[in-house]
Every structure is written in C-alpha cells, then in structure tokens.
Amino acid sequence: MFNRILVAIDGSSGSLKALDKAIEFQQLTEAEIFLLCVYKHHSLFEASLSIGRPPGMDIPDKVLSEYAKDVVKHAKELAKSHGATKIRGFVKAGRPSKVIVKFAQDKEADLIVVGTRGTHSDKDGILLGSVSHRVASQAKCPVLVV
C-alpha cells in the first residue's frame, strides 16, 4: 500500500495529529516515515533589515533552522515513543507548500500527511490551511489532510 510516507511538521497540534495518523499507517504497512519541517528562508535583504539586533543575536535563517531541527527532533522522539520505526527527519528552507511537494517527488513518497489549521477567511484556505490546500492541489501522490 504505502512504502514512504511524508509528514509535514511544524510543531503545531495539527501537524502532530498528522504524525499520529502516519504512525497508524506505518503500523499497518511498515512504511518508512519522512518527517519534514520547512522554515521560511530570508533573503540577504530581509536579514539586513534586522541590523538593529543586539550583539550576538543570530540572523533569522539560523534561528529558524535551529528551531526546525528541534521540531523534527521532538517529533521523532514522540513517534518512537508511540511505537514508530524507520523514521528519518529533514529540515529545509523555502516556501512550505513548494518544498513539501518537491521533497515528496524527490523521495518518491506514496503519501503526504499534513495537518490543517482549520477555517480561514482567505479564498485559498476556506476549509483547509493555505499550506495544506496548496500541497493537496499540487502533489502528484495522495495527500491526507488531518
């Protein structure tokens, strides 16, 4: 059924529910789980706008990258505590929906599992969060929105 399941995580309760669902699938199929946390990349121009920061404060990309690594580490530990096996974690920079879809293609994922943030007022996220909506509409494999 599924050999490779990609779970997009960001530390939110919705993404942790997605992880729980992926673990359930893994227990049925023995699929490998890829955990992916995507953080927004800041251009040199955007980073330079924060030149008024205190000495020793890191640039935004470094801070966000470290946070994303912590999110992946926590999710991995949580998954293992729920009996998951064959778990690999990844951190990438960029626009989340595009990175998730490309990563799924590169890793030949059979399923993408994402959380949703609930109802939004914008036209792209009336029922789904905007990232989950974009992933579901652009992915070449099935997408489960939890």
GIPEPE-V154231 format. One record per backbone hydrogen bond with DSSP energy under -1.0 kcal/mol. NH is the residue of the N-H (numbers start at 0). CO is the residue of the C=O. If there is no record, write none. Layout:
BEGIN
NH & CO
NH & CO
END
This chain:
BEGIN
4 & 31
5 & 110
6 & 33
7 & 112
8 & 35
15 & 11
16 & 12
17 & 13
18 & 14
19 & 15
20 & 16
21 & 17
22 & 18
23 & 19
24 & 20
25 & 21
26 & 22
28 & 24
29 & 25
31 & 2
32 & 85
33 & 4
34 & 87
35 & 6
36 & 89
38 & 91
46 & 42
47 & 43
48 & 44
49 & 46
50 & 47
52 & 49
56 & 53
62 & 58
63 & 59
64 & 60
65 & 61
66 & 62
67 & 63
68 & 64
69 & 65
70 & 66
71 & 67
72 & 68
73 & 69
74 & 70
75 & 71
76 & 72
77 & 73
78 & 74
79 & 75
80 & 76
82 & 79
83 & 78
87 & 32
89 & 34
91 & 36
93 & 38
98 & 94
99 & 95
100 & 96
101 & 97
102 & 98
103 & 99
104 & 100
105 & 101
106 & 102
108 & 103
109 & 3
110 & 3
111 & 141
112 & 5
113 & 143
119 & 124
124 & 121
132 & 128
133 & 129
134 & 130
135 & 131
136 & 132
137 & 133
138 & 134
143 & 111
145 & 113
END
